[in-house]
């Protein structure tokens, strides 16, 4: 399987502005931010899409959510609120096939998203 850009970041083969890391999850700033705070949270194992989640890897979703909670509290955004976005496949606008969650904060989010 061809490595994704996220695999290269995980392997420290290309730089990223890492803002969160634990044994299972990595969080780094999005290079094309859509909010004042825009961080991508990825599991440290490759799961291509949301459709590829199953009983053997579903715990990574919980670990990502807990990482986001910890990060939001650390940066003082937990009480203000934030948006979490996850895309799946072409119509969902997924461009990197390694599941990830977008953490967006630092301003009031619009609805519908714009």
Secondary structure as a PSIPRED ss2 file (coil, helix, strand):
# PSIPRED VFORMAT (PSIPRED V4.0)

   1 X C   1.000  0.000  0.000
   2 X C   1.000  0.000  0.000
   3 X C   1.000  0.000  0.000
   4 X C   1.000  0.000  0.000
   5 X H   0.000  1.000  0.000
   6 X H   0.000  1.000  0.000
   7 X H   0.000  1.000  0.000
   8 X H   0.000  1.000  0.000
   9 X H   0.000  1.000  0.000
  10 X H   0.000  1.000  0.000
  11 X C   1.000  0.000  0.000
  12 X C   1.000  0.000  0.000
  13 X C   1.000  0.000  0.000
  14 X C   1.000  0.000  0.000
  15 X C   1.000  0.000  0.000
  16 X C   1.000  0.000  0.000
  17 X C   1.000  0.000  0.000
  18 X E   0.000  0.000  1.000
  19 X E   0.000  0.000  1.000
  20 X E   0.000  0.000  1.000
  21 X E   0.000  0.000  1.000
  22 X C   1.000  0.000  0.000
  23 X C   1.000  0.000  0.000
  24 X C   1.000  0.000  0.000
  25 X E   0.000  0.000  1.000
  26 X E   0.000  0.000  1.000
  27 X E   0.000  0.000  1.000
  28 X E   0.000  0.000  1.000
  29 X E   0.000  0.000  1.000
  30 X C   1.000  0.000  0.000
  31 X C   1.000  0.000  0.000
  32 X C   1.000  0.000  0.000
  33 X C   1.000  0.000  0.000
  34 X C   1.000  0.000  0.000
  35 X C   1.000  0.000  0.000
  36 X C   1.000  0.000  0.000
  37 X E   0.000  0.000  1.000
  38 X E   0.000  0.000  1.000
  39 X E   0.000  0.000  1.000
  40 X E   0.000  0.000  1.000
  41 X E   0.000  0.000  1.000
  42 X E   0.000  0.000  1.000
  43 X E   0.000  0.000  1.000
  44 X C   1.000  0.000  0.000
  45 X C   1.000  0.000  0.000
  46 X C   1.000  0.000  0.000
  47 X C   1.000  0.000  0.000
  48 X C   1.000  0.000  0.000
  49 X C   1.000  0.000  0.000
  50 X H   0.000  1.000  0.000
  51 X H   0.000  1.000  0.000
  52 X H   0.000  1.000  0.000
  53 X C   1.000  0.000  0.000
  54 X C   1.000  0.000  0.000
  55 X C   1.000  0.000  0.000
  56 X C   1.000  0.000  0.000
  57 X C   1.000  0.000  0.000
  58 X C   1.000  0.000  0.000
  59 X H   0.000  1.000  0.000
  60 X H   0.000  1.000  0.000
  61 X H   0.000  1.000  0.000
  62 X H   0.000  1.000  0.000
  63 X H   0.000  1.000  0.000
  64 X H   0.000  1.000  0.000
  65 X H   0.000  1.000  0.000
  66 X H   0.000  1.000  0.000
  67 X H   0.000  1.000  0.000
  68 X H   0.000  1.000  0.000
  69 X H   0.000  1.000  0.000
  70 X H   0.000  1.000  0.000
  71 X H   0.000  1.000  0.000
  72 X H   0.000  1.000  0.000
  73 X H   0.000  1.000  0.000
  74 X H   0.000  1.000  0.000
  75 X C   1.000  0.000  0.000
  76 X C   1.000  0.000  0.000
  77 X C   1.000  0.000  0.000
  78 X C   1.000  0.000  0.000
  79 X C   1.000  0.000  0.000
  80 X C   1.000  0.000  0.000
  81 X C   1.000  0.000  0.000
  82 X C   1.000  0.000  0.000
  83 X E   0.000  0.000  1.000
  84 X E   0.000  0.000  1.000
  85 X E   0.000  0.000  1.000
  86 X C   1.000  0.000  0.000
  87 X C   1.000  0.000  0.000
  88 X C   1.000  0.000  0.000
  89 X C   1.000  0.000  0.000
  90 X H   0.000  1.000  0.000
  91 X H   0.000  1.000  0.000
  92 X H   0.000  1.000  0.000
  93 X C   1.000  0.000  0.000
  94 X C   1.000  0.000  0.000
  95 X C   1.000  0.000  0.000
  96 X C   1.000  0.000  0.000
  97 X C   1.000  0.000  0.000
  98 X C   1.000  0.000  0.000
  99 X C   1.000  0.000  0.000
 100 X E   0.000  0.000  1.000
 101 X E   0.000  0.000  1.000
 102 X E   0.000  0.000  1.000
 103 X E   0.000  0.000  1.000
 104 X E   0.000  0.000  1.000
 105 X E   0.000  0.000  1.000
 106 X C   1.000  0.000  0.000
 107 X C   1.000  0.000  0.000
 108 X C   1.000  0.000  0.000
 109 X C   1.000  0.000  0.000
 110 X C   1.000  0.000  0.000
 111 X C   1.000  0.000  0.000
 112 X C   1.000  0.000  0.000
 113 X C   1.000  0.000  0.000
 114 X C   1.000  0.000  0.000
